[in-house]
Amino acid sequence: MFGCTAFAVETPGGILHSRNLDWWTENSALVRHTAICHFVGASAGPFTTVGWPGFIGAFSGIAPGRFAVTLNAVLSLDPPQPALPVELLLRTALEEARSFEQARALLSQTPIPCDCLLLLTGTSPEELVVIERTPARHALRVPRAGQIAVTNGYLQLDAGIGSTPSALLSSTCQRLDRVEKLLENRRPLNQDECLQYLNDPEIRMDMTVQQMVFCAAAGEHWIGAPRFEQGSLQDILRSCD
């Protein structure tokens, strides 16, 4: 089982891009072995990914001064096709895309082997978008009032999956409704408030393995410990480029 909840909001200090990565593993292995990897020498500039030892792709990454991107799982009835794995496409974007616009074009138009939802944020106001993907199709979902959220369901594309039951879809609407309600009631203005939203009991899942907040404009990222108590930030690991 895997899921994910992500949201992004405009703030005076830049766009805050927050995400829970939900993925069930034996003995919580992915919780205990998170690796923050800093890359230098890429053609478009340095970047950072949040992954695990031995993982060479990217599910979550930030290119300081350019953009941040995270991946959520989703399902459609579109057939798979041979193509570059999505996690390597995200790494390619972090290596080669010099701007939010270039990353959006690359991630929208490149053929991929499977379905996914990508939250992409930049450094300027209104540079927030959810890219809904199937192997050969895409749609862009734009923010409302400077904020946007994504879980594990298509909102723009016709997925052709209807009400087909799945573990992935079972909680997606509840999590999306909850995070949108929180954002409407009060927009988080810093990383601590974003992490508190990620730890809301109706958003964080038992299989949440990573929590993070990115700010591409400031070139900063903050990593949360998924098991800390809501409102307590003693176990937060902070780092910045």
Secondary structure, DSSP 8 states (H G I E B T S, - for coil): -B--EEEEE--TT--EEEEEEEB--GGGHHHHT-EEEEE---TT--EEEEE-TT--S-SEEEETTTEEEEEE----SS---S---HHHHHHHHHHH--SHHHHHHHHHHS--SS-EEEEEE-SSTT-EEEEEE-SS-EEEE--BTTEEEE-SS-SSS--S-TT---TTTTTHHHHHHHHHHHHHH----SHHHHHHHHT-TTTS-TTEEEEEEEETTTTEEEEE-TTS-TT--TT-EEEE-
